[in-house]
Amino acid sequence: MAVVRRRIGLSLGADICWPAAFEALVAELGPLRVGGDEVHIECGRTTVQPFSLRAPPDYDVVIDRLTHWFHTQREWIKQIALQGVYVLNNPWAVQAMEKHTSYVAMMQLGFPIPETIMVPPKEYETDGDWQVTVRKYNRMFDLDDLGEAIGYPAFFKPYDGGGWVGVRQVTNHADLEEAYDESGFRVHHLQAAVRNWDSFVRVVGIGPQVRPVDYDPSQPIHDRYQKDPPALDDSQIELAGAMCRTINAFFGWDFNSCEVLRADGVLHPIDFANACPDSQVTSLHVHFPWLVTSLLKWSVFLAATGRKKDLGFAWDRFMSARDPELGTNEQILRYDVIARELLDADRFADFEAAHFADLDERARDYFATDAFRHVVREKVAALYPHHEIEQFTELFFSRVQEWCPDKEG
């Protein structure tokens, strides 16, 4: 029997809480018997420094939380991915597949995406060929006509944005004119609102694992992720998970979230290019242990089995699976069969059953410790004013204790 060591790297920015919990639980893992080998899992935090483009990688798997905005780390991630390191997520997809691409692609697959128009920017650069191109080829358009075509209310938002930055609801022509006048150099989408929706669900996907959560964006950040399950029936829960897996497998994202609105019984995906999803205890609270344990199970599975990431895309496979004779829901469930295969769902389920039978119990013990309470306090202190630190530390710590792994779906 060979003794094998596998390393999981954490590529981090301002993350505090989930890496600390992840590392604590990884440290409790004993050796795993995989394919005749004794596999030991180690964990480390990546650093930013000069690197040779020929330098061999130090990690087998990297969970990336930084490269969507930190360019040096993005290029390092590309370098190690091309040498066989399994990276969550595909760095080329993160860089290139902005919300615009994700909308267009899912429209082509028949997802019920709200009507969306791309609007040229209000302002342009004045140097180089910018002005010549604008004068020769830009066509005049009537913003009011676009508003009429989409209907009100609507959302005016950056085509490549994230985290609700720059998103504005417009309810009439005056709102749209003002939003456009203030938009500057950024290219925007004008997107129809989903009307009369009765449920807002955010589905977090980690590998083949999904968790639909009832979400209320009108609440302060610590109450947006609701504690109670979404008001969806079992078939809608299955469909929401299938949507998330399909999107993730399509773009090579192992770790992504998908926002869905239900209106008249139909699930409408509205925002699903979120390849650095919210992972903080200060927002997820009772859902936080699921995120940490699911990240651990998926990344350990990848590292221990030596699974290789396909750096290409299976777009043609999904596109060719579209059948105009099928209803939308049946079509999405057909895509999910492909997605589960691409995400190795069956092999992962076998690995999970063989190696993580006691993980929930050990996680429950850890999340009740003073050490974890200190982690929560550290995260709260980074976000909240001094006089609220103890109050919110207790709030988030107590909510985490409500986690019930027996009810995980």
Beta strands, then each sheet from edge to edge (+ up, - down):
strand 1: 3-11
strand 2: 32-34
strand 3: 37-45
strand 4: 61-64
strand 5: 86-88
strand 6: 116-119
strand 7: 154-158
strand 8: 168-170
strand 9: 188-192
strand 10: 197-206
strand 11: 209-214
strand 12: 255-263
strand 13: 266-274
sheet 1: 2+ 3- 1- 4- 5-
sheet 2: 6+ 9- 7+ 8-
sheet 3: 11+ 10- 12+ 13-
end
